[in-house]
Structure formats: structure tokens, C-alpha cells
Amino acid sequence: MAEEKENKARNFALRIDSETMQAIEKWADDEFRSVNGQILYLLNQALKQSGRKPKKK
């Protein structure tokens, strides 16, 4: 059960300027993702590139 808690998604508010949001919306549409999915994808890519993505157990 402890493992189940670790993988649970968390919600939080994100403030983002309208121009950036529009760019992300268009990018998400171009790649057939939701805006949420696109933001998660971008964050994961940035974590991988920087070597900060936690390793899966």
C-alpha cells in the first residue's frame, strides 16, 4: 500500500501568463495531448535532461 501512495497524482494550482498558455495549448493540440499531458511531458523531459528524474524502483 505504501507504494500505491507514492505513485498517486497530486493537484496544485499553476499561475501562467496567457501567451505561454496559448503556446502550450497549441503545442498540445499539435501532439494530440491534453494541456495537462503536455505540461507533464515537458516536465518529465526537463527532469531527464538535467539528470534529476528519480529512478523507478
Predicted model as a PDB file, atoms N, CA, C, CB and O in Angstrom, pLDDT in the B-factor column:
MODEL        1                                                                  
ATOM      1  N   MET A   1       0.806  -1.210   0.000  1.00 49.00           N  
ATOM      2  CA  MET A   1       0.000   0.000   0.000  1.00 49.00           C  
ATOM      3  C   MET A   1       0.842   1.263   0.000  1.00 49.00           C  
ATOM      4  CB  MET A   1      -0.913   0.004   1.187  1.00 49.00           C  
ATOM      5  O   MET A   1       0.434   2.273  -0.573  1.00 49.00           O  
ATOM      6  N   ALA A   2       1.999   1.228   0.626  1.00 53.00           N  
ATOM      7  CA  ALA A   2       2.865   2.406   0.645  1.00 53.00           C  
ATOM      8  C   ALA A   2       3.283   2.775  -0.766  1.00 53.00           C  
ATOM      9  CB  ALA A   2       4.104   2.158   1.519  1.00 53.00           C  
ATOM     10  O   ALA A   2       3.396   3.955  -1.100  1.00 53.00           O  
ATOM     11  N   GLU A   3       3.513   1.760  -1.598  1.00 55.00           N  
ATOM     12  CA  GLU A   3       3.893   2.005  -2.986  1.00 55.00           C  
ATOM     13  C   GLU A   3       2.777   2.719  -3.736  1.00 55.00           C  
ATOM     14  CB  GLU A   3       4.243   0.689  -3.686  1.00 55.00           C  
ATOM     15  O   GLU A   3       3.041   3.588  -4.567  1.00 55.00           O  
ATOM     16  N   GLU A   4       1.536   2.356  -3.446  1.00 54.00           N  
ATOM     17  CA  GLU A   4       0.379   2.965  -4.099  1.00 54.00           C  
ATOM     18  C   GLU A   4       0.319   4.463  -3.798  1.00 54.00           C  
ATOM     19  CB  GLU A   4      -0.924   2.276  -3.645  1.00 54.00           C  
ATOM     20  O   GLU A   4      -0.001   5.257  -4.682  1.00 54.00           O  
ATOM     21  N   LYS A   5       0.622   4.852  -2.571  1.00 59.00           N  
ATOM     22  CA  LYS A   5       0.611   6.258  -2.189  1.00 59.00           C  
ATOM     23  C   LYS A   5       1.664   7.054  -2.954  1.00 59.00           C  
ATOM     24  CB  LYS A   5       0.839   6.396  -0.691  1.00 59.00           C  
ATOM     25  O   LYS A   5       1.412   8.192  -3.351  1.00 59.00           O  
ATOM     26  N   GLU A   6       2.842   6.466  -3.164  1.00 66.00           N  
ATOM     27  CA  GLU A   6       3.936   7.162  -3.830  1.00 66.00           C  
ATOM     28  C   GLU A   6       3.598   7.529  -5.267  1.00 66.00           C  
ATOM     29  CB  GLU A   6       5.180   6.310  -3.802  1.00 66.00           C  
ATOM     30  O   GLU A   6       4.049   8.564  -5.757  1.00 66.00           O  
ATOM     31  N   ASN A   7       2.822   6.711  -5.945  1.00 71.00           N  
ATOM     32  CA  ASN A   7       2.503   6.936  -7.346  1.00 71.00           C  
ATOM     33  C   ASN A   7       1.238   7.762  -7.548  1.00 71.00           C  
ATOM     34  CB  ASN A   7       2.357   5.623  -8.045  1.00 71.00           C  
ATOM     35  O   ASN A   7       0.842   8.004  -8.688  1.00 71.00           O  
ATOM     36  N   LYS A   8       0.613   8.189  -6.492  1.00 86.00           N  
ATOM     37  CA  LYS A   8      -0.634   8.936  -6.584  1.00 86.00           C  
ATOM     38  C   LYS A   8      -0.370  10.352  -7.098  1.00 86.00           C  
ATOM     39  CB  LYS A   8      -1.337   8.981  -5.214  1.00 86.00           C  
ATOM     40  O   LYS A   8       0.539  11.037  -6.629  1.00 86.00           O  
ATOM     41  N   ALA A   9      -1.178  10.776  -8.065  1.00 88.00           N  
ATOM     42  CA  ALA A   9      -1.028  12.125  -8.620  1.00 88.00           C  
ATOM     43  C   ALA A   9      -1.476  13.165  -7.586  1.00 88.00           C  
ATOM     44  CB  ALA A   9      -1.850  12.275  -9.936  1.00 88.00           C  
ATOM     45  O   ALA A   9      -2.364  12.920  -6.769  1.00 88.00           O  
ATOM     46  N   ARG A  10      -0.838  14.312  -7.651  1.00 92.00           N  
ATOM     47  CA  ARG A  10      -1.177  15.410  -6.752  1.00 92.00           C  
ATOM     48  C   ARG A  10      -1.641  16.593  -7.573  1.00 92.00           C  
ATOM     49  CB  ARG A  10       0.026  15.799  -5.861  1.00 92.00           C  
ATOM     50  O   ARG A  10      -1.152  16.826  -8.678  1.00 92.00           O  
ATOM     51  N   ASN A  11      -2.577  17.332  -7.033  1.00 94.00           N  
ATOM     52  CA  ASN A  11      -3.104  18.526  -7.686  1.00 94.00           C  
ATOM     53  C   ASN A  11      -2.476  19.777  -7.076  1.00 94.00           C  
ATOM     54  CB  ASN A  11      -4.644  18.579  -7.565  1.00 94.00           C  
ATOM     55  O   ASN A  11      -2.192  19.829  -5.879  1.00 94.00           O  
ATOM     56  N   PHE A  12      -2.266  20.781  -7.925  1.00 91.00           N  
ATOM     57  CA  PHE A  12      -1.817  22.071  -7.418  1.00 91.00           C  
ATOM     58  C   PHE A  12      -2.174  23.149  -8.444  1.00 91.00           C  
ATOM     59  CB  PHE A  12      -0.278  22.057  -7.126  1.00 91.00           C  
ATOM     60  O   PHE A  12      -2.360  22.858  -9.626  1.00 91.00           O  
ATOM     61  N   ALA A  13      -2.265  24.369  -7.985  1.00 95.00           N  
ATOM     62  CA  ALA A  13      -2.592  25.491  -8.864  1.00 95.00           C  
ATOM     63  C   ALA A  13      -1.320  25.986  -9.546  1.00 95.00           C  
ATOM     64  CB  ALA A  13      -3.273  26.643  -8.068  1.00 95.00           C  
ATOM     65  O   ALA A  13      -0.256  26.045  -8.929  1.00 95.00           O  
ATOM     66  N   LEU A  14      -1.439  26.333 -10.802  1.00 94.00           N  
ATOM     67  CA  LEU A  14      -0.304  26.841 -11.564  1.00 94.00           C  
ATOM     68  C   LEU A  14      -0.695  28.177 -12.187  1.00 94.00           C  
ATOM     69  CB  LEU A  14       0.144  25.822 -12.658  1.00 94.00           C  
ATOM     70  O   LEU A  14      -1.667  28.261 -12.937  1.00 94.00           O  
ATOM     71  N   ARG A  15       0.053  29.194 -11.878  1.00 97.00           N  
ATOM     72  CA  ARG A  15      -0.186  30.509 -12.496  1.00 97.00           C  
ATOM     73  C   ARG A  15       0.719  30.609 -13.711  1.00 97.00           C  
ATOM     74  CB  ARG A  15       0.084  31.698 -11.483  1.00 97.00           C  
ATOM     75  O   ARG A  15       1.926  30.384 -13.624  1.00 97.00           O  
ATOM     76  N   ILE A  16       0.118  30.950 -14.847  1.00 96.00           N  
ATOM     77  CA  ILE A  16       0.879  31.001 -16.093  1.00 96.00           C  
ATOM     78  C   ILE A  16       0.322  32.138 -16.942  1.00 96.00           C  
ATOM     79  CB  ILE A  16       0.813  29.633 -16.862  1.00 96.00           C  
ATOM     80  O   ILE A  16      -0.893  32.323 -17.012  1.00 96.00           O  
ATOM     81  N   ASP A  17       1.195  32.893 -17.579  1.00 98.00           N  
ATOM     82  CA  ASP A  17       0.720  34.015 -18.385  1.00 98.00           C  
ATOM     83  C   ASP A  17      -0.011  33.492 -19.629  1.00 98.00           C  
ATOM     84  CB  ASP A  17       1.904  34.936 -18.793  1.00 98.00           C  
ATOM     85  O   ASP A  17       0.233  32.373 -20.081  1.00 98.00           O  
ATOM     86  N   SER A  18      -0.897  34.308 -20.162  1.00 98.00           N  
ATOM     87  CA  SER A  18      -1.779  33.869 -21.246  1.00 98.00           C  
ATOM     88  C   SER A  18      -1.028  33.510 -22.530  1.00 98.00           C  
ATOM     89  CB  SER A  18      -2.788  34.947 -21.545  1.00 98.00           C  
ATOM     90  O   SER A  18      -1.432  32.588 -23.238  1.00 98.00           O  
ATOM     91  N   GLU A  19       0.049  34.217 -22.839  1.00 98.00           N  
ATOM     92  CA  GLU A  19       0.812  33.900 -24.062  1.00 98.00           C  
ATOM     93  C   GLU A  19       1.462  32.519 -23.963  1.00 98.00           C  
ATOM     94  CB  GLU A  19       1.897  34.972 -24.316  1.00 98.00           C  
ATOM     95  O   GLU A  19       1.449  31.751 -24.924  1.00 98.00           O  
ATOM     96  N   THR A  20       2.025  32.214 -22.802  1.00 98.00           N  
ATOM     97  CA  THR A  20       2.638  30.903 -22.598  1.00 98.00           C  
ATOM     98  C   THR A  20       1.573  29.816 -22.641  1.00 98.00           C  
ATOM     99  CB  THR A  20       3.399  30.857 -21.257  1.00 98.00           C  
ATOM    100  O   THR A  20       1.789  28.755 -23.228  1.00 98.00           O  
ATOM    101  N   MET A  21       0.435  30.073 -22.026  1.00 98.00           N  
ATOM    102  CA  MET A  21      -0.657  29.096 -22.022  1.00 98.00           C  
ATOM    103  C   MET A  21      -1.147  28.820 -23.438  1.00 98.00           C  
ATOM    104  CB  MET A  21      -1.818  29.593 -21.151  1.00 98.00           C  
ATOM    105  O   MET A  21      -1.396  27.668 -23.795  1.00 98.00           O  
ATOM    106  N   GLN A  22      -1.285  29.853 -24.233  1.00 98.00           N  
ATOM    107  CA  GLN A  22      -1.717  29.667 -25.622  1.00 98.00           C  
ATOM    108  C   GLN A  22      -0.704  28.837 -26.400  1.00 98.00           C  
ATOM    109  CB  GLN A  22      -1.922  31.026 -26.308  1.00 98.00           C  
ATOM    110  O   GLN A  22      -1.085  27.977 -27.195  1.00 98.00           O  
ATOM    111  N   ALA A  23       0.569  29.086 -26.179  1.00 98.00           N  
ATOM    112  CA  ALA A  23       1.614  28.322 -26.868  1.00 98.00           C  
ATOM    113  C   ALA A  23       1.563  26.856 -26.452  1.00 98.00           C  
ATOM    114  CB  ALA A  23       3.007  28.914 -26.568  1.00 98.00           C  
ATOM    115  O   ALA A  23       1.715  25.971 -27.294  1.00 98.00           O  
ATOM    116  N   ILE A  24       1.352  26.589 -25.165  1.00 98.00           N  
ATOM    117  CA  ILE A  24       1.269  25.209 -24.691  1.00 98.00           C  
ATOM    118  C   ILE A  24       0.015  24.532 -25.229  1.00 98.00           C  
ATOM    119  CB  ILE A  24       1.280  25.164 -23.156  1.00 98.00           C  
ATOM    120  O   ILE A  24       0.060  23.360 -25.603  1.00 98.00           O  
ATOM    121  N   GLU A  25      -1.090  25.243 -25.273  1.00 98.00           N  
ATOM    122  CA  GLU A  25      -2.329  24.680 -25.832  1.00 98.00           C  
ATOM    123  C   GLU A  25      -2.142  24.283 -27.292  1.00 98.00           C  
ATOM    124  CB  GLU A  25      -3.484  25.690 -25.709  1.00 98.00           C  
ATOM    125  O   GLU A  25      -2.578  23.210 -27.708  1.00 98.00           O  
ATOM    126  N   LYS A  26      -1.497  25.143 -28.064  1.00 98.00           N  
ATOM    127  CA  LYS A  26      -1.271  24.828 -29.477  1.00 98.00           C  
ATOM    128  C   LYS A  26      -0.329  23.631 -29.615  1.00 98.00           C  
ATOM    129  CB  LYS A  26      -0.693  26.053 -30.220  1.00 98.00           C  
ATOM    130  O   LYS A  26      -0.573  22.729 -30.417  1.00 98.00           O  
ATOM    131  N   TRP A  27       0.734  23.631 -28.839  1.00 98.00           N  
ATOM    132  CA  TRP A  27       1.697  22.532 -28.869  1.00 98.00           C  
ATOM    133  C   TRP A  27       1.009  21.218 -28.495  1.00 98.00           C  
ATOM    134  CB  TRP A  27       2.879  22.816 -27.910  1.00 98.00           C  
ATOM    135  O   TRP A  27       1.229  20.193 -29.141  1.00 98.00           O  
ATOM    136  N   ALA A  28       0.183  21.248 -27.462  1.00 98.00           N  
ATOM    137  CA  ALA A  28      -0.550  20.059 -27.036  1.00 98.00           C  
ATOM    138  C   ALA A  28      -1.467  19.567 -28.149  1.00 98.00           C  
ATOM    139  CB  ALA A  28      -1.365  20.353 -25.767  1.00 98.00           C  
ATOM    140  O   ALA A  28      -1.523  18.368 -28.421  1.00 98.00           O  
ATOM    141  N   ASP A  29      -2.179  20.477 -28.790  1.00 98.00           N  
ATOM    142  CA  ASP A  29      -3.051  20.104 -29.920  1.00 98.00           C  
ATOM    143  C   ASP A  29      -2.239  19.470 -31.040  1.00 98.00           C  
ATOM    144  CB  ASP A  29      -3.812  21.338 -30.455  1.00 98.00           C  
ATOM    145  O   ASP A  29      -2.652  18.464 -31.618  1.00 98.00           O  
ATOM    146  N   ASP A  30      -1.093  20.052 -31.346  1.00 98.00           N  
ATOM    147  CA  ASP A  30      -0.241  19.533 -32.425  1.00 98.00           C  
ATOM    148  C   ASP A  30       0.227  18.104 -32.145  1.00 98.00           C  
ATOM    149  CB  ASP A  30       0.973  20.444 -32.620  1.00 98.00           C  
ATOM    150  O   ASP A  30       0.426  17.319 -33.073  1.00 98.00           O  
ATOM    151  N   GLU A  31       0.402  17.771 -30.871  1.00 97.00           N  
ATOM    152  CA  GLU A  31       0.912  16.451 -30.494  1.00 97.00           C  
ATOM    153  C   GLU A  31      -0.175  15.537 -29.933  1.00 97.00           C  
ATOM    154  CB  GLU A  31       2.019  16.599 -29.475  1.00 97.00           C  
ATOM    155  O   GLU A  31       0.121  14.489 -29.360  1.00 97.00           O  
ATOM    156  N   PHE A  32      -1.450  15.948 -30.105  1.00 98.00           N  
ATOM    157  CA  PHE A  32      -2.605  15.149 -29.685  1.00 98.00           C  
ATOM    158  C   PHE A  32      -2.568  14.792 -28.201  1.00 98.00           C  
ATOM    159  CB  PHE A  32      -2.678  13.879 -30.507  1.00 98.00           C  
ATOM    160  O   PHE A  32      -2.850  13.662 -27.802  1.00 98.00           O  
ATOM    161  N   ARG A  33      -2.209  15.799 -27.393  1.00 97.00           N  
ATOM    162  CA  ARG A  33      -2.202  15.634 -25.938  1.00 97.00           C  
ATOM    163  C   ARG A  33      -3.131  16.674 -25.328  1.00 97.00           C  
ATOM    164  CB  ARG A  33      -0.755  15.768 -25.355  1.00 97.00           C  
ATOM    165  O   ARG A  33      -3.464  17.680 -25.955  1.00 97.00           O  
ATOM    166  N   SER A  34      -3.538  16.411 -24.103  1.00 97.00           N  
ATOM    167  CA  SER A  34      -4.234  17.435 -23.329  1.00 97.00           C  
ATOM    168  C   SER A  34      -3.182  18.442 -22.863  1.00 97.00           C  
ATOM    169  CB  SER A  34      -5.023  16.808 -22.106  1.00 97.00           C  
ATOM    170  O   SER A  34      -1.985  18.161 -22.914  1.00 97.00           O  
ATOM    171  N   VAL A  35      -3.623  19.595 -22.417  1.00 97.00           N  
ATOM    172  CA  VAL A  35      -2.684  20.583 -21.881  1.00 97.00           C  
ATOM    173  C   VAL A  35      -1.981  19.998 -20.660  1.00 97.00           C  
ATOM    174  CB  VAL A  35      -3.416  21.909 -21.513  1.00 97.00           C  
ATOM    175  O   VAL A  35      -0.771  20.158 -20.503  1.00 97.00           O  
ATOM    176  N   ASN A  36      -2.731  19.326 -19.800  1.00 96.00           N  
ATOM    177  CA  ASN A  36      -2.127  18.689 -18.627  1.00 96.00           C  
ATOM    178  C   ASN A  36      -1.071  17.665 -19.055  1.00 96.00           C  
ATOM    179  CB  ASN A  36      -3.213  18.009 -17.761  1.00 96.00           C  
ATOM    180  O   ASN A  36       0.031  17.639 -18.508  1.00 96.00           O  
ATOM    181  N   GLY A  37      -1.411  16.834 -20.024  1.00 97.00           N  
ATOM    182  CA  GLY A  37      -0.471  15.840 -20.522  1.00 97.00           C  
ATOM    183  C   GLY A  37       0.773  16.472 -21.110  1.00 97.00           C  
ATOM    184  O   GLY A  37       1.878  15.956 -20.938  1.00 97.00           O  
ATOM    185  N   GLN A  38       0.602  17.588 -21.805  1.00 97.00           N  
ATOM    186  CA  GLN A  38       1.737  18.279 -22.414  1.00 97.00           C  
ATOM    187  C   GLN A  38       2.664  18.842 -21.348  1.00 97.00           C  
ATOM    188  CB  GLN A  38       1.250  19.401 -23.335  1.00 97.00           C  
ATOM    189  O   GLN A  38       3.885  18.730 -21.458  1.00 97.00           O  
ATOM    190  N   ILE A  39       2.087  19.445 -20.319  1.00 97.00           N  
ATOM    191  CA  ILE A  39       2.899  20.006 -19.236  1.00 97.00           C  
ATOM    192  C   ILE A  39       3.661  18.889 -18.522  1.00 97.00           C  
ATOM    193  CB  ILE A  39       2.010  20.785 -18.230  1.00 97.00           C  
ATOM    194  O   ILE A  39       4.843  19.049 -18.219  1.00 97.00           O  
ATOM    195  N   LEU A  40       3.001  17.759 -18.250  1.00 96.00           N  
ATOM    196  CA  LEU A  40       3.682  16.623 -17.628  1.00 96.00           C  
ATOM    197  C   LEU A  40       4.807  16.103 -18.514  1.00 96.00           C  
ATOM    198  CB  LEU A  40       2.685  15.498 -17.334  1.00 96.00           C  
ATOM    199  O   LEU A  40       5.893  15.788 -18.026  1.00 96.00           O  
ATOM    200  N   TYR A  41       4.549  16.014 -19.812  1.00 97.00           N  
ATOM    201  CA  TYR A  41       5.561  15.560 -20.764  1.00 97.00           C  
ATOM    202  C   TYR A  41       6.784  16.489 -20.727  1.00 97.00           C  
ATOM    203  CB  TYR A  41       4.968  15.501 -22.197  1.00 97.00           C  
ATOM    204  O   TYR A  41       7.921  16.022 -20.664  1.00 97.00           O  
ATOM    205  N   LEU A  42       6.540  17.797 -20.765  1.00 97.00           N  
ATOM    206  CA  LEU A  42       7.630  18.769 -20.756  1.00 97.00           C  
ATOM    207  C   LEU A  42       8.431  18.707 -19.449  1.00 97.00           C  
ATOM    208  CB  LEU A  42       7.076  20.182 -20.963  1.00 97.00           C  
ATOM    209  O   LEU A  42       9.660  18.786 -19.462  1.00 97.00           O  
ATOM    210  N   LEU A  43       7.731  18.566 -18.336  1.00 96.00           N  
ATOM    211  CA  LEU A  43       8.424  18.460 -17.050  1.00 96.00           C  
ATOM    212  C   LEU A  43       9.275  17.197 -16.990  1.00 96.00           C  
ATOM    213  CB  LEU A  43       7.414  18.468 -15.894  1.00 96.00           C  
ATOM    214  O   LEU A  43      10.416  17.236 -16.530  1.00 96.00           O  
ATOM    215  N   ASN A  44       8.726  16.083 -17.453  1.00 94.00           N  
ATOM    216  CA  ASN A  44       9.494  14.832 -17.463  1.00 94.00           C  
ATOM    217  C   ASN A  44      10.720  14.932 -18.356  1.00 94.00           C  
ATOM    218  CB  ASN A  44       8.616  13.675 -17.923  1.00 94.00           C  
ATOM    219  O   ASN A  44      11.790  14.443 -17.993  1.00 94.00           O  
ATOM    220  N   GLN A  45      10.583  15.557 -19.516  1.00 96.00           N  
ATOM    221  CA  GLN A  45      11.725  15.729 -20.423  1.00 96.00           C  
ATOM    222  C   GLN A  45      12.803  16.589 -19.771  1.00 96.00           C  
ATOM    223  CB  GLN A  45      11.271  16.365 -21.754  1.00 96.00           C  
ATOM    224  O   GLN A  45      13.990  16.275 -19.859  1.00 96.00           O  
ATOM    225  N   ALA A  46      12.392  17.667 -19.122  1.00 97.00           N  
ATOM    226  CA  ALA A  46      13.354  18.552 -18.458  1.00 97.00           C  
ATOM    227  C   ALA A  46      14.060  17.820 -17.315  1.00 97.00           C  
ATOM    228  CB  ALA A  46      12.647  19.819 -17.925  1.00 97.00           C  
ATOM    229  O   ALA A  46      15.264  17.988 -17.126  1.00 97.00           O  
ATOM    230  N   LEU A  47      13.325  17.015 -16.555  1.00 96.00           N  
ATOM    231  CA  LEU A  47      13.935  16.247 -15.467  1.00 96.00           C  
ATOM    232  C   LEU A  47      14.946  15.232 -16.004  1.00 96.00           C  
ATOM    233  CB  LEU A  47      12.850  15.528 -14.651  1.00 96.00           C  
ATOM    234  O   LEU A  47      16.020  15.061 -15.426  1.00 96.00           O  
ATOM    235  N   LYS A  48      14.610  14.566 -17.095  1.00 95.00           N  
ATOM    236  CA  LYS A  48      15.537  13.601 -17.704  1.00 95.00           C  
ATOM    237  C   LYS A  48      16.795  14.298 -18.193  1.00 95.00           C  
ATOM    238  CB  LYS A  48      14.860  12.857 -18.870  1.00 95.00           C  
ATOM    239  O   LYS A  48      17.905  13.834 -17.929  1.00 95.00           O  
ATOM    240  N   GLN A  49      16.633  15.411 -18.907  1.00 96.00           N  
ATOM    241  CA  GLN A  49      17.786  16.135 -19.464  1.00 96.00           C  
ATOM    242  C   GLN A  49      18.735  16.622 -18.379  1.00 96.00           C  
ATOM    243  CB  GLN A  49      17.311  17.321 -20.293  1.00 96.00           C  
ATOM    244  O   GLN A  49      19.953  16.627 -18.559  1.00 96.00           O  
ATOM    245  N   SER A  50      18.167  17.028 -17.257  1.00 96.00           N  
ATOM    246  CA  SER A  50      19.005  17.568 -16.185  1.00 96.00           C  
ATOM    247  C   SER A  50      19.555  16.478 -15.265  1.00 96.00           C  
ATOM    248  CB  SER A  50      18.214  18.569 -15.369  1.00 96.00           C  
ATOM    249  O   SER A  50      20.340  16.760 -14.360  1.00 96.00           O  
ATOM    250  N   GLY A  51      19.138  15.237 -15.501  1.00 94.00           N  
ATOM    251  CA  GLY A  51      19.587  14.147 -14.651  1.00 94.00           C  
ATOM    252  C   GLY A  51      18.930  14.132 -13.286  1.00 94.00           C  
ATOM    253  O   GLY A  51      19.459  13.531 -12.351  1.00 94.00           O  
ATOM    254  N   ARG A  52      17.803  14.774 -13.159  1.00 94.00           N  
ATOM    255  CA  ARG A  52      17.115  14.876 -11.875  1.00 94.00           C  
ATOM    256  C   ARG A  52      15.879  13.984 -11.774  1.00 94.00           C  
ATOM    257  CB  ARG A  52      16.720  16.300 -11.631  1.00 94.00           C  
ATOM    258  O   ARG A  52      15.219  13.964 -10.735  1.00 94.00           O  
ATOM    259  N   LYS A  53      15.561  13.254 -12.825  1.00 90.00           N  
ATOM    260  CA  LYS A  53      14.391  12.381 -12.778  1.00 90.00           C  
ATOM    261  C   LYS A  53      14.681  11.212 -11.853  1.00 90.00           C  
ATOM    262  CB  LYS A  53      14.008  11.878 -14.197  1.00 90.00           C  
ATOM    263  O   LYS A  53      15.654  10.485 -12.049  1.00 90.00           O  
ATOM    264  N   PRO A  54      13.822  11.029 -10.828  1.00 86.00           N  
ATOM    265  CA  PRO A  54      14.045   9.912  -9.906  1.00 86.00           C  
ATOM    266  C   PRO A  54      13.965   8.564 -10.631  1.00 86.00           C  
ATOM    267  CB  PRO A  54      13.018   9.955  -8.762  1.00 86.00           C  
ATOM    268  O   PRO A  54      13.146   8.375 -11.531  1.00 86.00           O  
ATOM    269  N   LYS A  55      14.816   7.651 -10.228  1.00 83.00           N  
ATOM    270  CA  LYS A  55      14.811   6.316 -10.815  1.00 83.00           C  
ATOM    271  C   LYS A  55      13.652   5.522 -10.244  1.00 83.00           C  
ATOM    272  CB  LYS A  55      16.149   5.589 -10.558  1.00 83.00           C  
ATOM    273  O   LYS A  55      13.347   5.611  -9.054  1.00 83.00           O  
ATOM    274  N   LYS A  56      12.999   4.731 -11.120  1.00 80.00           N  
ATOM    275  CA  LYS A  56      11.905   3.873 -10.658  1.00 80.00           C  
ATOM    276  C   LYS A  56      12.478   2.697  -9.901  1.00 80.00           C  
ATOM    277  CB  LYS A  56      11.036   3.386 -11.842  1.00 80.00           C  
ATOM    278  O   LYS A  56      13.543   2.178 -10.237  1.00 80.00           O  
ATOM    279  N   LYS A  57      11.756   2.283  -8.872  1.00 72.00           N  
ATOM    280  CA  LYS A  57      12.217   1.150  -8.045  1.00 72.00           C  
ATOM    281  C   LYS A  57      11.823  -0.161  -8.675  1.00 72.00           C  
ATOM    282  CB  LYS A  57      11.644   1.237  -6.620  1.00 72.00           C  
ATOM    283  O   LYS A  57      12.121  -1.223  -8.129  1.00 72.00           O  
TER     284      LYS A  57                                                      
ENDMDL                                                                          
END                                                                             
